[in-house]
Amino acid sequence: MQQSLFDYVILIPQFLTIVVIPFLLGIAFLIFVINMIRFFVIKGGDEKSHDNAKAQIVYSLAAFILIFVFWGVVEILTTSLGLDVTPPPCPDYLIGIPNSPCSQYR
């Protein structure tokens, strides 16, 4: 089976949506949690470290917002350009039933 360039172009938004964006959200969440621990537990008395952790928390929240905006833009572009070829989920009880929306799954 020979694949065309369009088949590979379709995979780019799927890769971004399934792999890259959740990975970036995980990293931003990890940074947020680490800095919350630094802010409240570890360096609570030191004012300079307190301000540094506070700034890092704000940056990680800004990263959350930017990642969600990027995710929305990717979803809007994939649906508007017709690149979203992911079939809707099919319940198990409809698989194999003739003339059901899920009859192609076996």
C-alpha positions as semicolon CSV with decimal commas, in nm:
position;residue;x (nm);y (nm);z (nm)
1;M;0,000;0,000;0,000
2;Q;0,158;0,324;-0,114
3;Q;0,090;0,631;0,095
4;S;0,064;0,978;-0,046
5;L;0,174;1,308;0,099
6;F;-0,182;1,378;0,213
7;D;-0,174;1,066;0,431
8;Y;0,130;1,205;0,609
9;V;-0,019;1,555;0,638
10;I;-0,318;1,405;0,818
11;L;-0,086;1,245;1,072
12;I;0,071;1,576;1,181
13;P;-0,235;1,718;1,362
14;Q;-0,310;1,377;1,511
15;F;0,047;1,357;1,643
16;L;0,017;1,707;1,788
17;T;-0,319;1,632;1,951
18;I;-0,237;1,286;2,083
19;V;0,133;1,313;2,177
20;V;0,280;1,663;2,186
21;I;0,007;1,865;2,357
22;P;-0,057;1,618;2,644
23;F;0,320;1,594;2,696
24;L;0,349;1,973;2,718
25;L;0,053;1,988;2,955
26;G;0,219;1,726;3,175
27;I;0,545;1,921;3,183
28;A;0,360;2,245;3,268
29;F;0,167;2,068;3,544
30;L;0,487;1,918;3,684
31;I;0,656;2,259;3,692
32;F;0,346;2,405;3,857
33;V;0,340;2,139;4,130
34;I;0,715;2,165;4,196
35;N;0,691;2,542;4,234
36;M;0,384;2,517;4,456
37;I;0,584;2,288;4,683
38;R;0,876;2,534;4,674
39;F;0,642;2,825;4,743
40;F;0,458;2,677;5,041
41;V;0,683;2,410;5,191
42;I;1,051;2,432;5,114
43;K;1,140;2,800;5,089
44;G;0,850;2,960;5,272
45;G;1,068;3,189;5,484
46;D;1,316;3,313;5,223
47;E;1,162;3,613;5,045
48;K;1,378;3,593;4,730
49;S;1,303;3,224;4,675
50;H;0,941;3,293;4,759
51;D;0,919;3,555;4,482
52;N;1,105;3,329;4,238
53;A;0,865;3,040;4,301
54;K;0,570;3,276;4,267
55;A;0,696;3,396;3,928
56;Q;0,748;3,036;3,815
57;I;0,390;2,952;3,917
58;V;0,260;3,242;3,709
59;Y;0,471;3,128;3,412
60;S;0,343;2,772;3,439
61;L;-0,018;2,895;3,450
62;A;0,051;3,109;3,144
63;A;0,195;2,799;2,977
64;F;-0,128;2,610;3,056
65;I;-0,331;2,881;2,890
66;L;-0,105;2,899;2,584
67;I;-0,105;2,521;2,541
68;F;-0,484;2,507;2,559
69;V;-0,508;2,790;2,305
70;F;-0,265;2,604;2,077
71;W;-0,471;2,287;2,120
72;G;-0,787;2,477;2,023
73;V;-0,621;2,627;1,716
74;V;-0,502;2,283;1,604
75;E;-0,852;2,140;1,652
76;I;-1,016;2,428;1,464
77;L;-0,771;2,397;1,174
78;T;-0,803;2,019;1,148
79;T;-1,182;2,025;1,147
80;S;-1,215;2,322;0,913
81;L;-0,961;2,187;0,663
82;G;-1,109;1,837;0,673
83;L;-0,797;1,677;0,816
84;D;-0,983;1,516;1,106
85;V;-1,032;1,162;0,985
86;T;-1,065;1,001;1,327
87;P;-1,383;0,795;1,333
88;P;-1,619;0,852;1,624
89;P;-1,601;0,596;1,903
90;C;-1,813;0,287;1,853
91;P;-1,971;0,100;2,144
92;D;-1,887;-0,268;2,166
93;Y;-2,248;-0,379;2,142
94;L;-2,284;-0,229;1,791
95;I;-1,974;-0,391;1,639
96;G;-2,068;-0,664;1,393
97;I;-2,438;-0,580;1,373
98;P;-2,545;-0,541;1,009
99;N;-2,650;-0,190;0,898
100;S;-2,526;-0,029;1,220
101;P;-2,302;0,277;1,210
102;C;-2,020;0,055;1,336
103;S;-2,060;-0,232;1,089
104;Q;-1,719;-0,157;0,930
105;Y;-1,545;-0,248;1,258
106;R;-1,495;-0,620;1,313
